């Protein structure tokens, strides 16, 4: 499998802790403190792997290097009393936009009751890092030197198509919204980006790139669509700054924030009053 020979020692130690794979998952509830093998096709294993990738895509802060889940190869779970459920996974990934092979990952995801999941993830790489940096830099410089702000809507359109000129912008939206999806994910609740409903760039005179996004998130297994207003600041080579607020029919109003970025306090009516 591409990249497995280059797996890092820390990741190998994680993999060595997996018990032999089982054809069927044991009956619920899990015995506390005991590792149980999951069928790789189990929906909870896939959901945990995607949670790990949300964390990775957000913290990677690169619209040109985004991963999506391809296949779970091995997964185990352990119930930690008074803490939560911890998943251990080995899975392959593909490029989020092109669908090309993007290497394999080893990850653990600890779902907590009232906090974002705790994630450790280590991945091999098939993409050229220099090329990725050049693509990010080219897009970043394009945004930095614009005299008029980018204003767009419905990415992708109602037929699932994305204009070629909007692919990098879509990548930035995915990187930022991965913060929302990671923080809101729970063991029985997962998210996908359904659409960028609207996006507006704010022209700045410093080194930062600033955007407001309206994101539609598909929540599973409830099948609800949540509307999230996301404020994003990107400085090339630095972590993304993300603030957001989401609404849904049943959740009401939910505030949230990216790492070290404060909390949201408004909707899409004007930059200064929102955050």
GUZA-509356 format. One record per residue (C-alpha): residue number from 1; residue in one letter; y, z, x. Coordinates in nm, 4 decimals. Layout:
BEGIN
<pt pos="NUM" code="a" py="Y" pz="Z" px="X"/>
...
! end
This chain:
BEGIN
<pt pos="1" code="x" py="0.0000" pz="0.0000" px="0.0000"/>
<pt pos="2" code="x" py="0.3418" pz="-0.0941" px="0.1428"/>
<pt pos="3" code="x" py="0.5024" pz="0.1813" px="0.3467"/>
<pt pos="4" code="x" py="0.2279" pz="0.4454" px="0.3185"/>
<pt pos="5" code="x" py="0.1575" pz="0.4358" px="0.6924"/>
<pt pos="6" code="x" py="0.5170" pz="0.5421" px="0.7498"/>
<pt pos="7" code="x" py="0.5044" pz="0.8436" px="0.5160"/>
<pt pos="8" code="x" py="0.6817" pz="1.1451" px="0.6592"/>
<pt pos="9" code="x" py="0.4923" pz="1.4624" px="0.7583"/>
<pt pos="10" code="x" py="0.6610" pz="1.6763" px="0.4938"/>
<pt pos="11" code="x" py="0.5543" pz="1.4330" px="0.2264"/>
<pt pos="12" code="x" py="0.1988" pz="1.4262" px="0.3600"/>
<pt pos="13" code="x" py="0.1823" pz="1.8040" px="0.3366"/>
<pt pos="14" code="x" py="0.2855" pz="1.7759" px="-0.0280"/>
<pt pos="15" code="x" py="0.0146" pz="1.5191" px="-0.0990"/>
<pt pos="16" code="x" py="-0.2523" pz="1.7275" px="0.0741"/>
<pt pos="17" code="x" py="-0.1992" pz="2.0022" px="-0.1839"/>
<pt pos="18" code="x" py="-0.3249" pz="1.7793" px="-0.4687"/>
<pt pos="19" code="x" py="-0.6723" pz="1.8554" px="-0.6074"/>
<pt pos="20" code="x" py="-0.9127" pz="1.5640" px="-0.6712"/>
<pt pos="21" code="x" py="-0.8038" pz="1.3381" px="-0.9559"/>
<pt pos="22" code="x" py="-0.9567" pz="1.4012" px="-1.2962"/>
<pt pos="23" code="x" py="-1.0442" pz="1.1425" px="-1.5570"/>
<pt pos="24" code="x" py="-0.9250" pz="1.3683" px="-1.8388"/>
<pt pos="25" code="x" py="-0.6649" pz="1.6407" px="-1.8395"/>
<pt pos="26" code="x" py="-0.7894" pz="1.9949" px="-1.9103"/>
<pt pos="27" code="x" py="-0.7181" pz="2.1531" px="-2.2499"/>
<pt pos="28" code="x" py="-0.3782" pz="2.3083" px="-2.3156"/>
<pt pos="29" code="x" py="-0.2490" pz="2.5638" px="-2.2314"/>
<pt pos="30" code="x" py="-0.2780" pz="2.5449" px="-1.8540"/>
<pt pos="31" code="x" py="-0.4133" pz="2.8478" px="-1.6710"/>
<pt pos="32" code="x" py="-0.1050" pz="3.0082" px="-1.5085"/>
<pt pos="33" code="x" py="-0.0802" pz="2.9622" px="-1.1329"/>
<pt pos="34" code="x" py="-0.3713" pz="2.7156" px="-1.1144"/>
<pt pos="35" code="x" py="-0.3283" pz="2.3484" px="-1.0190"/>
<pt pos="36" code="x" py="-0.4664" pz="2.1077" px="-1.2791"/>
<pt pos="37" code="x" py="-0.5158" pz="1.7351" px="-1.2233"/>
<pt pos="38" code="x" py="-0.3557" pz="1.4944" px="-1.4680"/>
<pt pos="39" code="x" py="-0.4686" pz="1.1472" px="-1.5550"/>
<pt pos="40" code="x" py="-0.2140" pz="0.9219" px="-1.3744"/>
<pt pos="41" code="x" py="-0.1535" pz="0.7379" px="-1.7020"/>
<pt pos="42" code="x" py="-0.0539" pz="1.0616" px="-1.8787"/>
<pt pos="43" code="x" py="0.2922" pz="1.0326" px="-2.0329"/>
<pt pos="44" code="x" py="0.4027" pz="1.3681" px="-1.8898"/>
<pt pos="45" code="x" py="0.3199" pz="1.2505" px="-1.5381"/>
<pt pos="46" code="x" py="0.5292" pz="0.9361" px="-1.5871"/>
<pt pos="47" code="x" py="0.8161" pz="1.1370" px="-1.7361"/>
<pt pos="48" code="x" py="0.8167" pz="1.3778" px="-1.4413"/>
<pt pos="49" code="x" py="0.8146" pz="1.0873" px="-1.1940"/>
<pt pos="50" code="x" py="1.1142" pz="0.9323" px="-1.3707"/>
<pt pos="51" code="x" py="1.2948" pz="1.2660" px="-1.3604"/>
<pt pos="52" code="x" py="1.2457" pz="1.2705" px="-0.9831"/>
<pt pos="53" code="x" py="1.3833" pz="0.9166" px="-0.9595"/>
<pt pos="54" code="x" py="1.6894" pz="1.0078" px="-1.1691"/>
<pt pos="55" code="x" py="1.7594" pz="1.2817" px="-0.9136"/>
<pt pos="56" code="x" py="1.7040" pz="1.0408" px="-0.6231"/>
<pt pos="57" code="x" py="1.9158" pz="0.7593" px="-0.7686"/>
<pt pos="58" code="x" py="2.2071" pz="0.9916" px="-0.8384"/>
<pt pos="59" code="x" py="2.2035" pz="1.1620" px="-0.5002"/>
<pt pos="60" code="x" py="2.1519" pz="0.8298" px="-0.3204"/>
<pt pos="61" code="x" py="2.4980" pz="0.7215" px="-0.4439"/>
<pt pos="62" code="x" py="2.4117" pz="0.3537" px="-0.3902"/>
<pt pos="63" code="x" py="2.4387" pz="0.0909" px="-0.6657"/>
<pt pos="64" code="x" py="2.2351" pz="-0.1438" px="-0.4427"/>
<pt pos="65" code="x" py="1.9383" pz="0.0883" px="-0.3845"/>
<pt pos="66" code="x" py="1.8061" pz="0.2131" px="-0.7148"/>
<pt pos="67" code="x" py="1.4398" pz="0.2783" px="-0.7874"/>
<pt pos="68" code="x" py="1.2430" pz="0.2579" px="-1.1098"/>
<pt pos="69" code="x" py="0.8912" pz="0.3839" px="-1.1653"/>
<pt pos="70" code="x" py="0.6144" pz="0.1290" px="-1.1136"/>
<pt pos="71" code="x" py="0.2917" pz="0.3321" px="-1.1290"/>
<pt pos="72" code="x" py="0.1813" pz="0.6937" px="-1.0967"/>
<pt pos="73" code="x" py="-0.1108" pz="0.7137" px="-0.8530"/>
<pt pos="74" code="x" py="-0.1854" pz="1.0854" px="-0.8605"/>
<pt pos="75" code="x" py="-0.0406" pz="1.3821" px="-1.0480"/>
<pt pos="76" code="x" py="-0.1099" pz="1.7526" px="-1.0875"/>
<pt pos="77" code="x" py="0.0617" pz="2.0312" px="-1.2777"/>
<pt pos="78" code="x" py="0.0888" pz="2.4069" px="-1.2405"/>
<pt pos="79" code="x" py="0.2232" pz="2.6629" px="-1.4867"/>
<pt pos="80" code="x" py="0.4428" pz="2.9182" px="-1.3101"/>
<pt pos="81" code="x" py="0.4718" pz="3.2298" px="-1.5298"/>
<pt pos="82" code="x" py="0.8263" pz="3.3198" px="-1.6385"/>
<pt pos="83" code="x" py="0.9609" pz="3.0127" px="-1.4528"/>
<pt pos="84" code="x" py="0.8317" pz="2.6817" px="-1.5865"/>
<pt pos="85" code="x" py="0.5979" pz="2.3890" px="-1.5310"/>
<pt pos="86" code="x" py="0.5758" pz="2.2270" px="-1.1880"/>
<pt pos="87" code="x" py="0.4527" pz="1.8703" px="-1.1451"/>
<pt pos="88" code="x" py="0.3275" pz="1.7190" px="-0.8178"/>
<pt pos="89" code="x" py="0.3217" pz="1.3383" px="-0.8040"/>
<pt pos="90" code="x" py="0.2473" pz="1.0373" px="-0.5877"/>
<pt pos="91" code="x" py="0.3806" pz="0.7116" px="-0.7311"/>
<pt pos="92" code="x" py="0.4983" pz="0.3618" px="-0.6455"/>
<pt pos="93" code="x" py="0.8434" pz="0.2272" px="-0.7284"/>
<pt pos="94" code="x" py="1.0240" pz="-0.1002" px="-0.7810"/>
<pt pos="95" code="x" py="1.3844" pz="-0.2053" px="-0.7390"/>
<pt pos="96" code="x" py="1.5691" pz="-0.1102" px="-1.0585"/>
<pt pos="97" code="x" py="1.7487" pz="-0.4445" px="-1.0862"/>
<pt pos="98" code="x" py="1.5216" pz="-0.7033" px="-0.9203"/>
<pt pos="99" code="x" py="1.1823" pz="-0.5476" px="-0.9962"/>
<pt pos="100" code="x" py="1.0675" pz="-0.6026" px="-0.6362"/>
<pt pos="101" code="x" py="0.8448" pz="-0.3517" px="-0.4558"/>
<pt pos="102" code="x" py="1.0579" pz="-0.0579" px="-0.3349"/>
<pt pos="103" code="x" py="0.7946" pz="0.1640" px="-0.1681"/>
<pt pos="104" code="x" py="0.6127" pz="0.4797" px="-0.2687"/>
<pt pos="105" code="x" py="0.7272" pz="0.8374" px="-0.3267"/>
<pt pos="106" code="x" py="0.5901" pz="1.1900" px="-0.3208"/>
<pt pos="107" code="x" py="0.7736" pz="1.4354" px="-0.5439"/>
<pt pos="108" code="x" py="0.7635" pz="1.7729" px="-0.7114"/>
<pt pos="109" code="x" py="0.9525" pz="1.8483" px="-1.0323"/>
<pt pos="110" code="x" py="0.9908" pz="2.2034" px="-1.1591"/>
<pt pos="111" code="x" py="1.1074" pz="2.2121" px="-1.5206"/>
<pt pos="112" code="x" py="1.3139" pz="2.5214" px="-1.5934"/>
<pt pos="113" code="x" py="1.3959" pz="2.6528" px="-1.9383"/>
<pt pos="114" code="x" py="1.7751" pz="2.6502" px="-1.9237"/>
<pt pos="115" code="x" py="1.8650" pz="2.4643" px="-1.6042"/>
<pt pos="116" code="x" py="1.8284" pz="2.1104" px="-1.4686"/>
<pt pos="117" code="x" py="1.4861" pz="2.0393" px="-1.3158"/>
<pt pos="118" code="x" py="1.4417" pz="2.1314" px="-0.9524"/>
<pt pos="119" code="x" py="1.3345" pz="1.8198" px="-0.7621"/>
<pt pos="120" code="x" py="1.1972" pz="1.7458" px="-0.4174"/>
<pt pos="121" code="x" py="1.1339" pz="1.3787" px="-0.3421"/>
<pt pos="122" code="x" py="1.0538" pz="1.1804" px="-0.0298"/>
<pt pos="123" code="x" py="1.0090" pz="0.8030" px="-0.0354"/>
<pt pos="124" code="x" py="0.9094" pz="0.5228" px="0.1976"/>
<pt pos="125" code="x" py="1.1357" pz="0.2185" px="0.2141"/>
<pt pos="126" code="x" py="1.0668" pz="-0.1538" px="0.1969"/>
<pt pos="127" code="x" py="1.4303" pz="-0.2608" px="0.1700"/>
<pt pos="128" code="x" py="1.6508" pz="-0.3277" px="0.4707"/>
<pt pos="129" code="x" py="1.8949" pz="-0.0370" px="0.4988"/>
<pt pos="130" code="x" py="2.1568" pz="-0.2469" px="0.6781"/>
<pt pos="131" code="x" py="2.1509" pz="-0.5081" px="0.4036"/>
<pt pos="132" code="x" py="2.1805" pz="-0.2402" px="0.1351"/>
<pt pos="133" code="x" py="2.4798" pz="-0.0852" px="0.3119"/>
<pt pos="134" code="x" py="2.6440" pz="-0.4279" px="0.3417"/>
<pt pos="135" code="x" py="2.5925" pz="-0.4932" px="-0.0302"/>
<pt pos="136" code="x" py="2.7370" pz="-0.1531" px="-0.1222"/>
<pt pos="137" code="x" py="3.0324" pz="-0.2060" px="0.1112"/>
<pt pos="138" code="x" py="3.1032" pz="-0.5535" px="-0.0240"/>
<pt pos="139" code="x" py="3.1120" pz="-0.4233" px="-0.3824"/>
<pt pos="140" code="x" py="3.3148" pz="-0.1192" px="-0.2823"/>
<pt pos="141" code="x" py="3.5782" pz="-0.3308" px="-0.1024"/>
<pt pos="142" code="x" py="3.5958" pz="-0.5648" px="-0.4014"/>
<pt pos="143" code="x" py="3.6714" pz="-0.2697" px="-0.6290"/>
<pt pos="144" code="x" py="3.9188" pz="-0.1181" px="-0.3829"/>
<pt pos="145" code="x" py="4.1293" pz="-0.4333" px="-0.3590"/>
<pt pos="146" code="x" py="4.1513" pz="-0.5201" px="-0.7260"/>
<pt pos="147" code="x" py="4.5028" pz="-0.5407" px="-0.8691"/>
<pt pos="148" code="x" py="4.3830" pz="-0.5411" px="-1.2290"/>
<pt pos="149" code="x" py="4.1205" pz="-0.2958" px="-1.3539"/>
<pt pos="150" code="x" py="3.7754" pz="-0.4077" px="-1.4613"/>
<pt pos="151" code="x" py="3.7300" pz="-0.3703" px="-1.8363"/>
<pt pos="152" code="x" py="3.3955" pz="-0.4718" px="-1.9837"/>
<pt pos="153" code="x" py="3.1576" pz="-0.3895" px="-2.2680"/>
<pt pos="154" code="x" py="2.7984" pz="-0.4281" px="-2.3850"/>
<pt pos="155" code="x" py="2.6067" pz="-0.4387" px="-2.0564"/>
<pt pos="156" code="x" py="2.3417" pz="-0.5650" px="-2.1189"/>
<pt pos="157" code="x" py="2.4253" pz="-0.7669" px="-2.4298"/>
<pt pos="158" code="x" py="2.2303" pz="-0.7524" px="-2.7553"/>
<pt pos="159" code="x" py="1.9727" pz="-0.9934" px="-2.6088"/>
<pt pos="160" code="x" py="1.9123" pz="-0.7817" px="-2.2985"/>
<pt pos="161" code="x" py="2.1031" pz="-1.0138" px="-2.0648"/>
<pt pos="162" code="x" py="2.3374" pz="-0.8978" px="-1.7882"/>
<pt pos="163" code="x" py="2.6037" pz="-1.1293" px="-1.6514"/>
<pt pos="164" code="x" py="2.5496" pz="-1.1858" px="-1.2793"/>
<pt pos="165" code="x" py="2.9059" pz="-1.0650" px="-1.2114"/>
<pt pos="166" code="x" py="2.8202" pz="-0.7331" px="-1.3779"/>
<pt pos="167" code="x" py="2.4961" pz="-0.6543" px="-1.1913"/>
<pt pos="168" code="x" py="2.6628" pz="-0.4340" px="-0.9275"/>
<pt pos="169" code="x" py="2.8686" pz="-0.2608" px="-1.1977"/>
<pt pos="170" code="x" py="2.5465" pz="-0.1995" px="-1.3927"/>
<pt pos="171" code="x" py="2.3968" pz="-0.0510" px="-1.0752"/>
<pt pos="172" code="x" py="2.6902" pz="0.1872" px="-1.0372"/>
<pt pos="173" code="x" py="2.6556" pz="0.2905" px="-1.4009"/>
<pt pos="174" code="x" py="2.2842" pz="0.3603" px="-1.3489"/>
<pt pos="175" code="x" py="2.3521" pz="0.5646" px="-1.0353"/>
<pt pos="176" code="x" py="2.6077" pz="0.7776" px="-1.2183"/>
<pt pos="177" code="x" py="2.4151" pz="0.8153" px="-1.5435"/>
<pt pos="178" code="x" py="2.1090" pz="0.9215" px="-1.3424"/>
<pt pos="179" code="x" py="2.2969" pz="1.2503" px="-1.3006"/>
<pt pos="180" code="x" py="2.3086" pz="1.2909" px="-1.6787"/>
<pt pos="181" code="x" py="1.9444" pz="1.1959" px="-1.7258"/>
<pt pos="182" code="x" py="1.8262" pz="1.4296" px="-1.4490"/>
<pt pos="183" code="x" py="2.0280" pz="1.7275" px="-1.5721"/>
<pt pos="184" code="x" py="1.9280" pz="1.6809" px="-1.9380"/>
<pt pos="185" code="x" py="1.5589" pz="1.6080" px="-1.8751"/>
<pt pos="186" code="x" py="1.3077" pz="1.8671" px="-1.9888"/>
<pt pos="187" code="x" py="0.9302" pz="1.8682" px="-1.9802"/>
<pt pos="188" code="x" py="0.9135" pz="1.7260" px="-2.3344"/>
<pt pos="189" code="x" py="1.2410" pz="1.5314" px="-2.3289"/>
<pt pos="190" code="x" py="1.3218" pz="1.2221" px="-2.1208"/>
<pt pos="191" code="x" py="1.5967" pz="0.9587" px="-2.1071"/>
<pt pos="192" code="x" py="1.6560" pz="0.5898" px="-2.0381"/>
<pt pos="193" code="x" py="1.9845" pz="0.3990" px="-2.0210"/>
<pt pos="194" code="x" py="1.9966" pz="0.1713" px="-2.3239"/>
<pt pos="195" code="x" py="2.3375" pz="0.0140" px="-2.2646"/>
<pt pos="196" code="x" py="2.6777" pz="0.0514" px="-2.1035"/>
<pt pos="197" code="x" py="2.8796" pz="0.0330" px="-2.4237"/>
<pt pos="198" code="x" py="3.2160" pz="0.0181" px="-2.2464"/>
<pt pos="199" code="x" py="3.3585" pz="0.0575" px="-1.8973"/>
<pt pos="200" code="x" py="3.7105" pz="0.0798" px="-1.7613"/>
<pt pos="201" code="x" py="3.8295" pz="0.1032" px="-1.4021"/>
<pt pos="202" code="x" py="4.1281" pz="0.3136" px="-1.3008"/>
<pt pos="203" code="x" py="4.3260" pz="0.1602" px="-1.0136"/>
<pt pos="204" code="x" py="4.3887" pz="0.4115" px="-0.7352"/>
<pt pos="205" code="x" py="4.5869" pz="0.4015" px="-0.4116"/>
<pt pos="206" code="x" py="4.3515" pz="0.6199" px="-0.2090"/>
<pt pos="207" code="x" py="3.9986" pz="0.5526" px="-0.0797"/>
<pt pos="208" code="x" py="3.8241" pz="0.6372" px="-0.4072"/>
<pt pos="209" code="x" py="3.6954" pz="0.4102" px="-0.6825"/>
<pt pos="210" code="x" py="3.7249" pz="0.5556" px="-1.0324"/>
<pt pos="211" code="x" py="3.5627" pz="0.4521" px="-1.3609"/>
<pt pos="212" code="x" py="3.5186" pz="0.5671" px="-1.7186"/>
<pt pos="213" code="x" py="3.1897" pz="0.4659" px="-1.8818"/>
<pt pos="214" code="x" py="3.0562" pz="0.4937" px="-2.2339"/>
<pt pos="215" code="x" py="2.6779" pz="0.5098" px="-2.1942"/>
<pt pos="216" code="x" py="2.4096" pz="0.4886" px="-2.4620"/>
<pt pos="217" code="x" py="2.1040" pz="0.6935" px="-2.3627"/>
<pt pos="218" code="x" py="1.7686" pz="0.6475" px="-2.5316"/>
<pt pos="219" code="x" py="1.6046" pz="0.9874" px="-2.5767"/>
<pt pos="220" code="x" py="1.2241" pz="1.0103" px="-2.5910"/>
<pt pos="221" code="x" py="1.0084" pz="1.1023" px="-2.7711"/>
<pt pos="222" code="x" py="1.2738" pz="1.1656" px="-3.0391"/>
<pt pos="223" code="x" py="1.3898" pz="0.7986" px="-3.0268"/>
<pt pos="224" code="x" py="1.7496" pz="0.9138" px="-3.0744"/>
<pt pos="225" code="x" py="2.0424" pz="0.7384" px="-2.9090"/>
<pt pos="226" code="x" py="2.2955" pz="0.9683" px="-2.7419"/>
<pt pos="227" code="x" py="2.6482" pz="0.8506" px="-2.6613"/>
<pt pos="228" code="x" py="2.7774" pz="0.9835" px="-2.3286"/>
<pt pos="229" code="x" py="3.1274" pz="0.9513" px="-2.1900"/>
<pt pos="230" code="x" py="3.0985" pz="0.9529" px="-1.8103"/>
<pt pos="231" code="x" py="3.3816" pz="0.9824" px="-1.5600"/>
<pt pos="232" code="x" py="3.2752" pz="0.8635" px="-1.2141"/>
<pt pos="233" code="x" py="3.4449" pz="0.8725" px="-0.8738"/>
<pt pos="234" code="x" py="3.2833" pz="0.6859" px="-0.5841"/>
<pt pos="235" code="x" py="3.3772" pz="0.6992" px="-0.2169"/>
<pt pos="236" code="x" py="3.1456" pz="0.4908" px="-0.0023"/>
<pt pos="237" code="x" py="2.9145" pz="0.7112" px="0.2043"/>
<pt pos="238" code="x" py="2.9842" pz="1.0228" px="-0.0039"/>
<pt pos="239" code="x" py="2.8071" pz="1.1815" px="-0.3039"/>
<pt pos="240" code="x" py="2.9073" pz="1.0543" px="-0.6446"/>
<pt pos="241" code="x" py="3.1370" pz="1.2760" px="-0.8483"/>
<pt pos="242" code="x" py="3.0220" pz="1.2671" px="-1.2093"/>
<pt pos="243" code="x" py="3.1540" pz="1.4455" px="-1.5155"/>
<pt pos="244" code="x" py="3.0236" pz="1.3743" px="-1.8614"/>
<pt pos="245" code="x" py="3.0112" pz="1.4727" px="-2.2234"/>
<pt pos="246" code="x" py="2.7435" pz="1.3591" px="-2.4699"/>
<pt pos="247" code="x" py="2.7156" pz="1.3533" px="-2.8476"/>
<pt pos="248" code="x" py="2.4221" pz="1.2925" px="-3.0805"/>
<pt pos="249" code="x" py="2.3428" pz="1.3514" px="-3.4459"/>
<pt pos="250" code="x" py="2.1391" pz="1.6640" px="-3.3771"/>
<pt pos="251" code="x" py="2.2749" pz="1.7933" px="-3.0479"/>
<pt pos="252" code="x" py="2.6392" pz="1.8027" px="-3.1458"/>
<pt pos="253" code="x" py="2.8667" pz="1.8162" px="-2.8441"/>
<pt pos="254" code="x" py="2.7128" pz="1.8852" px="-2.5032"/>
<pt pos="255" code="x" py="2.9181" pz="1.9282" px="-2.1882"/>
<pt pos="256" code="x" py="2.7775" pz="1.8643" px="-1.8454"/>
<pt pos="257" code="x" py="2.8730" pz="1.7867" px="-1.4908"/>
<pt pos="258" code="x" py="2.7402" pz="1.6389" px="-1.1745"/>
<pt pos="259" code="x" py="2.6947" pz="1.8464" px="-0.8621"/>
<pt pos="260" code="x" py="3.0129" pz="2.0339" px="-0.7689"/>
<pt pos="261" code="x" py="3.2200" pz="1.8306" px="-1.0096"/>
<pt pos="262" code="x" py="3.3217" pz="2.0721" px="-1.2853"/>
<pt pos="263" code="x" py="3.2719" pz="2.0139" px="-1.6564"/>
<pt pos="264" code="x" py="3.3860" pz="1.7634" px="-1.9127"/>
<pt pos="265" code="x" py="3.6270" pz="1.8416" px="-2.1931"/>
<pt pos="266" code="x" py="3.7114" pz="1.5387" px="-2.4027"/>
<pt pos="267" code="x" py="3.6331" pz="1.1867" px="-2.5114"/>
<pt pos="268" code="x" py="3.7358" pz="0.8324" px="-2.4243"/>
<pt pos="269" code="x" py="4.1038" pz="0.8399" px="-2.5249"/>
<pt pos="270" code="x" py="4.2868" pz="0.8759" px="-2.1941"/>
<pt pos="271" code="x" py="4.2054" pz="0.9746" px="-1.8400"/>
<pt pos="272" code="x" py="4.4355" pz="1.2665" px="-1.7813"/>
<pt pos="273" code="x" py="4.3431" pz="1.4594" px="-2.0938"/>
<pt pos="274" code="x" py="3.9702" pz="1.4129" px="-2.0688"/>
<pt pos="275" code="x" py="3.8576" pz="1.5930" px="-1.7557"/>
! end
